[in-house]
Amino acid sequence: MSGTYLPYNFVIGFILDTMPEAIIVGAGLGGLSTALRLSNKGYSVTLLEKEDRAGGRLNILEQEGFTFDMGPSFFSMSYEFDELFQSVGIPNPLVLDKLNPIYQIYFRNKLNPIKLYTDIDSLEKEFDFEPDFRIKYEKYMKKAGQFFHDTEGPIIKQNFDSVLDYFAHFFQVPLQHTPYLFKSMWSHLEDSFEQDRTRIIFSLVAFFLGSTPFKTPSIYSLLNYTELKNDGYWAVKGGMYTIVREIISILESRGVKFVYQTEIVDIKSEGEKIVALIDQKGNQWNSDVYVINSDAAYFRGKILKRNKFTEKKLDNMDWTLAPFTIYLGIKNKVPNLMHHNYFLGDNFQSYASKIFTSSVPPEKPYYYVNASSKSDTTCAPEGMENIFILCPVPDLRFKKSWPEKNQFAKDIIRDFEERIGFEILGNIKTKIIMSPEDWAQKFNLYKGSGLGLAHGMNQVGGFRPKNFDEQFSNLFYVGASTTPGTGLPMVVISSRLVTERIEQSYGKIPVR
Ligand SMILES: Cc1cc2nc3c(=O)[nH]c(=O)nc-3n(C[C@H](O)[C@H](O)[C@H](O)COP(=O)(O)OP(=O)(O)OC[C@H]3O[C@@H](n4cnc5c(N)ncnc54)[C@H](O)[C@@H]3O)c2cc1C
């Protein structure tokens, strides 16, 4: 651990064969991928993680022979993982499975689920209730594709020094898209399709952004393009945690240090530099550069005590929904399920308008069910199934505690068994339930918000918490609540952007 400063330290350090040091707080995907990039650029990297394993939300649960993906179960823009590994001189070690159909959607009181295929011929058969589906779909997707390709370069994959700089980039986006910033996704879907069921299915992506289709700008239909046309959705052979295992193995081979059960609770500064981070036991951690993978807004409020991020101000920001998750080891094979399934009700508009701010659990909840044992037999003992249920619920600002956690889980399972016509409650071999309180406590997620800060126009680009600190010149941020946003590929991009920032600030170090 060193106490001297950059860039003098870098030059002398290199000459004396001591590497500049970087401490990363948090070993989520953001922290891990930044560690990969920085170690490749000559930094000596240490990761400090409050939990006893790496991965953050991209994690795994293991119980009685069953394994469960704790959070993410698939991702888009797989080429971002190629870029990550290639940037450190290693071919992508992940074996990916492309999903087709990407998922199926059950509507209440409708017998057959609708499968979302990526090929238009199969998709058209599923949407036989929507007149002229193919023509409407192609037109909708063409526009969504333009939104995506016209913003990916100038907006999504860019660092912005200021709001002004952000606007300068914004002017590179064709003017014809401007009206779609002010029109809601739902209204765009109403113009594009006739049937509510079609509109609902294509609007589900709005929830991934932390809002409803009634509030989300229609430009975000670009997400429909990424899931169905551009690169599609991918799962990882061996389970999602393989991503973490592969990155750890490269990092360990490159001498990166992991320190677990170490939570940063305070800082020590001199002038415009951080000189140490302080953990829960009072230990001090010194470095040249510090990268925070803990939530970028929450850390500024809780640890740095910044006025712009007081609890009151954080509460006034828009946050994504909180996860209520149930992991079930089932003694038998479960019929009528695919790897990825959504179970929706028949009151979409009223459900969507209440779900973010309700102080009681939803009565007829909407939820996602994942059965990874459908495509990977190693996740469950032979003849059995692993089921993961994710029900998005209000965060802890609105519903402050979950004393009814077990009962709520039981209600969801009852609903689920009715809808697939198979007894689940009597077939449970093992069970884990995580409420928003558990998620909040485990990974320091602000009020249990599952995906971090939402993505309204006032919280993206130049308006999102920056990946460099406002006060300390050697402090940076990576992850879901800084730029560009949440989700695995975005977090990988975030690691590239923060590495560029660090290089800009301190100059490139020659790779040895
Ligand atoms: C239930 C659920 C399902 C999801 N599904 C998908 C999906 O299917 N596809 C997709 O692309 N995305 C999905 N996501 C989103 C995705 O998981 C996140 O966007 C991504 O994993 C965030 O990574 P991160 O590195 O920014 O943060 P995290 O994963 O939260 O990592 C931050 C790390 O920092 C540690 N930490 C926090 N504070 C401190 C501290 N003070 N000191 C030390 N350590 C600290 C935490 O313990 C954690 O390990 C899902 C999220 C959830 C919750």
The ligand as an SDF file (V2000), in Angstrom:
LIG
                    3D

 53 58  0  0  0  0  0  0  0  0999 V2000
  -33.1600  -10.0120   -9.2710 C   0  0  0  0  0  0  0  0  0  0  0  0
  -32.3460   -9.3870  -10.3520 C   0  0  0  0  0  0  0  0  0  0  0  0
  -32.4240   -9.8770  -11.6410 C   0  0  0  0  0  0  0  0  0  0  0  0
  -31.6610   -9.2900  -12.6620 C   0  0  0  0  0  0  0  0  0  0  0  0
  -31.7260   -9.8310  -13.9100 N   0  0  0  0  0  0  0  0  0  0  0  0
  -30.9260   -9.3390  -14.8900 C   0  0  0  0  0  0  0  0  0  0  0  0
  -30.8720   -9.9870  -16.1570 C   0  0  0  0  0  0  0  0  0  0  0  0
  -31.5400  -11.0030  -16.3880 O   0  0  0  0  0  0  0  0  0  0  0  0
  -30.0420   -9.4650  -17.1030 N   0  0  0  0  0  0  0  0  0  0  0  0
  -29.2600   -8.3480  -16.8660 C   0  0  0  0  0  0  0  0  0  0  0  0
  -28.5180   -7.9310  -17.7660 O   0  0  0  0  0  0  0  0  0  0  0  0
  -29.2760   -7.7280  -15.6550 N   0  0  0  0  0  0  0  0  0  0  0  0
  -30.0780   -8.1990  -14.6710 C   0  0  0  0  0  0  0  0  0  0  0  0
  -30.0780   -7.6150  -13.4320 N   0  0  0  0  0  0  0  0  0  0  0  0
  -29.2430   -6.4040  -13.2230 C   0  0  0  0  0  0  0  0  0  0  0  0
  -27.7770   -6.7580  -12.9640 C   0  0  0  0  0  0  0  0  0  0  0  0
  -27.7070   -7.7490  -11.9750 O   0  0  0  0  0  0  0  0  0  0  0  0
  -27.0260   -5.5310  -12.4640 C   0  0  0  0  0  0  0  0  0  0  0  0
  -27.2130   -4.4400  -13.3560 O   0  0  0  0  0  0  0  0  0  0  0  0
  -25.5240   -5.7940  -12.3330 C   0  0  0  0  0  0  0  0  0  0  0  0
  -25.2410   -7.0710  -11.8290 O   0  0  0  0  0  0  0  0  0  0  0  0
  -24.9490   -4.7230  -11.4310 C   0  0  0  0  0  0  0  0  0  0  0  0
  -23.5760   -4.9220  -11.2760 O   0  0  0  0  0  0  0  0  0  0  0  0
  -22.7150   -3.8930  -10.4270 P   0  0  0  0  0  0  0  0  0  0  0  0
  -21.3210   -4.3530  -10.5050 O   0  0  0  0  0  0  0  0  0  0  0  0
  -23.0220   -2.5100  -10.8520 O   0  0  0  0  0  0  0  0  0  0  0  0
  -23.2860   -3.9680   -8.9330 O   0  0  0  0  0  0  0  0  0  0  0  0
  -23.3860   -5.1830   -7.8510 P   0  0  0  0  0  0  0  0  0  0  0  0
  -23.6090   -6.4640   -8.5210 O   0  0  0  0  0  0  0  0  0  0  0  0
  -24.3970   -4.7300   -6.8850 O   0  0  0  0  0  0  0  0  0  0  0  0
  -21.9460   -5.1850   -7.1870 O   0  0  0  0  0  0  0  0  0  0  0  0
  -21.5540   -4.2740   -6.1990 C   0  0  0  0  0  0  0  0  0  0  0  0
  -20.7180   -5.0160   -5.1740 C   0  0  0  0  0  0  0  0  0  0  0  0
  -20.2330   -4.0880   -4.2220 O   0  0  0  0  0  0  0  0  0  0  0  0
  -20.3400   -4.6540   -2.9150 C   0  0  0  0  0  0  0  0  0  0  0  0
  -20.3880   -3.5220   -1.9840 N   0  0  0  0  0  0  0  0  0  0  0  0
  -21.3770   -2.6050   -1.8770 C   0  0  0  0  0  0  0  0  0  0  0  0
  -21.0360   -1.6780   -0.9680 N   0  0  0  0  0  0  0  0  0  0  0  0
  -19.8280   -2.0230   -0.4890 C   0  0  0  0  0  0  0  0  0  0  0  0
  -18.9490   -1.4420    0.4780 C   0  0  0  0  0  0  0  0  0  0  0  0
  -19.2530   -0.3060    1.1150 N   0  0  0  0  0  0  0  0  0  0  0  0
  -17.7730   -2.0620    0.7330 N   0  0  0  0  0  0  0  0  0  0  0  0
  -17.4380   -3.2090    0.0750 C   0  0  0  0  0  0  0  0  0  0  0  0
  -18.2230   -3.7970   -0.8330 N   0  0  0  0  0  0  0  0  0  0  0  0
  -19.4000   -3.2040   -1.1290 C   0  0  0  0  0  0  0  0  0  0  0  0
  -21.6110   -5.4700   -2.9740 C   0  0  0  0  0  0  0  0  0  0  0  0
  -21.6480   -6.4610   -1.9560 O   0  0  0  0  0  0  0  0  0  0  0  0
  -21.5200   -6.0660   -4.3820 C   0  0  0  0  0  0  0  0  0  0  0  0
  -20.8230   -7.2810   -4.3890 O   0  0  0  0  0  0  0  0  0  0  0  0
  -30.8220   -8.1800  -12.3830 C   0  0  0  0  0  0  0  0  0  0  0  0
  -30.7450   -7.6760  -11.0840 C   0  0  0  0  0  0  0  0  0  0  0  0
  -31.4960   -8.2760  -10.0650 C   0  0  0  0  0  0  0  0  0  0  0  0
  -31.3840   -7.7490   -8.6630 C   0  0  0  0  0  0  0  0  0  0  0  0
  1  2  1  0
  2  3  1  0
  2 52  2  0
  3  4  2  0
  4  5  1  0
  4 50  1  0
  5  6  2  0
  6  7  1  0
  6 13  1  0
  7  8  2  0
  7  9  1  0
  9 10  1  0
 10 11  2  0
 10 12  1  0
 12 13  2  0
 13 14  1  0
 14 15  1  0
 14 50  1  0
 15 16  1  0
 16 17  1  0
 16 18  1  0
 18 19  1  0
 18 20  1  0
 20 21  1  0
 20 22  1  0
 22 23  1  0
 23 24  1  0
 24 25  2  0
 24 26  1  0
 24 27  1  0
 27 28  1  0
 28 29  2  0
 28 30  1  0
 28 31  1  0
 31 32  1  0
 32 33  1  0
 33 34  1  0
 33 48  1  0
 34 35  1  0
 35 36  1  0
 35 46  1  0
 36 37  1  0
 36 45  1  0
 37 38  2  0
 38 39  1  0
 39 40  1  0
 39 45  2  0
 40 41  1  0
 40 42  2  0
 42 43  1  0
 43 44  2  0
 44 45  1  0
 46 47  1  0
 46 48  1  0
 48 49  1  0
 50 51  2  0
 51 52  1  0
 52 53  1  0
M  END
$$$$
